[in-house]
Amino acid sequence: MKKLVSFCIVCVSLVGLAGCFSSRNPTSPDGAALVVQPTRGVCIGNSTVANYRGGAAVASLLFTREELAQGYSCQSLAVPGHTIDQQLERWQSLPQKDRLDWIIVEIGLNDLDPGDPLEATLQRYQRLIDTINRSKPAKAKLIIATMTPLRERLKDIYRGKGNASYKKWVAMNDAIMGKGKIPITGVDFRFNEHTLLLADKKGNLKPEYEIAEKDHVHQNTAARLIVASTWRVALAKMGMLTP
């Protein structure tokens, strides 16, 4: 696993995020490589997605300079500290939704209070997804991603109830992946590779991926490059990015 993480960091640093993909591109029936026209997207999230405490915004790491020049773009709606409902409000106020080709949602870390029932939290998440589906273009792809690891942080915040909060984090991530008693529905693609790469065996954010303050939740830019690379894989699999 460490070798895989090191490879991803090296490839994004030296040749851009596209280097993390397989060299075998999809082909059309006549054998020619498929080329995707530049697409526009938006991402929904919180401080682990936004520019925060030295960790670059994931949206700013998503595309190479060449791709940006071609017309690829990702607008970030992510705001540090935002809950699911607050990001829903930002989505609702977003103009020109009709121009979007895809939406990536990575949200939930600020809804992990163990006193807030899991069912109610997942209802809010599903309401976000349903609202996006009602207002996005029919052709636009809706992609959801699991939350990043922060078990130690939950112990710090919810003293005496950290384990209950962590169980909620696990259950929410299961729902995001379409599992559990209340799976999130109405999405085109879902993924969790970034969560697995950033976590240690106990469910904590690996120390080498923490910001300088070591708050056990916010990733440095090296970690966010890994997150961005998994977003790219998702976009490529949905036909929104040329591999």
N, C-alpha and C positions, 0 to 999 in steps of 0.2 A: 504494500500500500504506500509506504514512504517513497519507493522508487517511482510510483505512478504520479504522486504529488509533485515530486521534484521535476519529473519530465514535463508536467503541465506548466510549472513556473518557468522553466527554461524555454519551452517552446513559445509561450506568450511573450517572453521578454525579448527573444532574439528575432523571431520572424513573425510576430503578431499572433493574435488568438487563432487565426485560421490554421496555424501549424499544428494545433491539437487534433485536427480531424484526420481521418483516414485519407490516404492518397488516392483511394479508389472512389471517384465521384460517380453519382448516379448517371446513367446513360439513357438516351432515348432509344426507341426501337431500331433506329438505323445505326446505333452504336456511338453517336455523337454525345459528348458530355452535355448534361443539362445545365443551362445558365439561368439563374433566377434574376428577374428584373429587380432593381432596388426596391426595398419595402420600407414602410414607415410603421413604427410601433410606439407603444407607451408602456411604462412599467409602474406598478403599484407596490408600495412597500413602506418601510419605516427606516430607522437609523442604520440598520445593517445593509440597507440598499442605497440610502442617500449618502451624500458627502458628509462625513461626520468624524471629528476627532482624528484627522489624519488618514482616514480610510476613504479612498476615492469613491465617488458614486459609481455603482455598477454600470449604469447607462453610459458613462463616459469611457468605460473600458471595453464596451461591447464590440465596436467596429474599428477596423483599421483606418488609417488616413485615406487610403485608396478607396475603401468602401464608402466613407463619408463623402468623398468627392464625387462618387458615382450617384449618391442620393439616398443611401441608407440612413436611417435616423431612429433614435429612441428618445422620446421625451419622458423625463422622470417626474412622476407625481409624488414620489416618496418624500416623506417629511419625518425627521427624528421625533420619536415619541407618539406617533400617530397610531390610533387603533383602527380596527376594521371599519367601523362606522365613519371615522374621520376621513379615511381614504375613499370611502363610498361618496362622501360629500364632494371631495376633489374631483372624482370621476364625473359626477353629475354636473359640475360646473365647467368641465372641459369643453372648449369649443371645437368645432370641426372634427367631430368624431367620425364623420363619413369618410375621412381621408386615411383612416387607420387600416393597416393590413393585419396587425396582431396586437395582442395585449398580454403581458406577463404579470401575474399576481404572485407576490411573495410577501405575505402579511400574516400577523397573528401574535407576534412576540409581546405586544402590549395588551393582549387579551388573556393572559395566562393566570390571572388572579384565581386561586383555587376556590375562593368564595363565590365566584361567578360560575354557575353550572355549565358543564361541557355542552349540554344540549343547546343552551341559550347562545353560547359562543358560536357553535357551528351553524345555528340558524342565522346569525349575523353574517357569517362567511357566505352561506348559501344565498342570502339576500343580495350580497355584493355581486356574486356571480350571476344571479338572475337579472339584476339590474343592468349589468354590463351587456348581457345577451340581448336584452330588450332594446338597447340604445346603440349598439355597435353595428357596423355594416354586416350584412349577412355573410359576406365572404371572409371577414376578418376572423383569425384564429385566436381562441382564448386558451391560454397556457397557464397552468398553476404550478408553483414550486413549493416544496416543503420549507419549513423554517430552519434556520441555522442552529447549531448546538449552543446551549448555554446553561447546562445543569447547575454548575457551581453558582452562577449568577442568581438563579432562582432560589437557592439556599440563602444567599445574601439578602435578597429582597423580602422573601416570605419566610421569615425566621420561624422555624418549627413546622412550617407547612411547605417547605421546599420540595419534599418528595411528592406531595399531592399535586403541586404545580407542574413538576416534571412529568407525572403520569398524564396530566392534561396535555402537555406538549406532545407526548408520544401519541395520544389518542387523536389529537388534531392533525398531526402529520399523517397518521394512518388514514384519516378521513380525506385529506388532500390527495393521497395516493389511491383513493377509491376503495378503501378498506374500512372495516369496523361496522358498528351498528348504524352509523349515520354518515355514509360516504358522501362527499361533495360530488354533485352531478352537474352536467351541462357544460363540460369542458372538452376541448379538442385534444389536449396533451397534458401530461403531468410527469414530473420528474423529481428525484431526490438525490442524485449523485453528488451534488455539492455538499449536502448535509453529511453524507457518509465520509467524504474526503476530509472534511474539516473537524470531525469528531474524534475524540479518543475513545478508548474502550468503555469508559464510564458515562459517555454522553456529554462530556465537557468539550468546549472549544479548545483545540490543541494550543498549548502555550505559544508556539512559534507563529500562530496566526492571530494573536491578540495585539491590540494597539499598545502603545508604550505604557498607558495607565494600568494595564492588566486588570480590566474590569470584568473579564470572563464572558463577554458577550460581543463586543464590537471588534470586527475583524480589521486587520491591517490591509494595505493595498495588495500584498501578495495573495492573501486569502480571497480578496474580492476579484482578483484575476481568475482564480479558480471558479468562483461563482459565475463570472462572465463567460468563461469557456463552456460551462454546462448550459447556460442560456443559449449560447451559439449552437450547441449540438441540438437543443430542442427546436430552435428556429430552422435549422437545416433539415431536421426530420419532418418538419411541417411544410417544407417547401418554401420557406420565407427567406432563405439565405443559401447562396451557392456554397456547397461544401468545399 
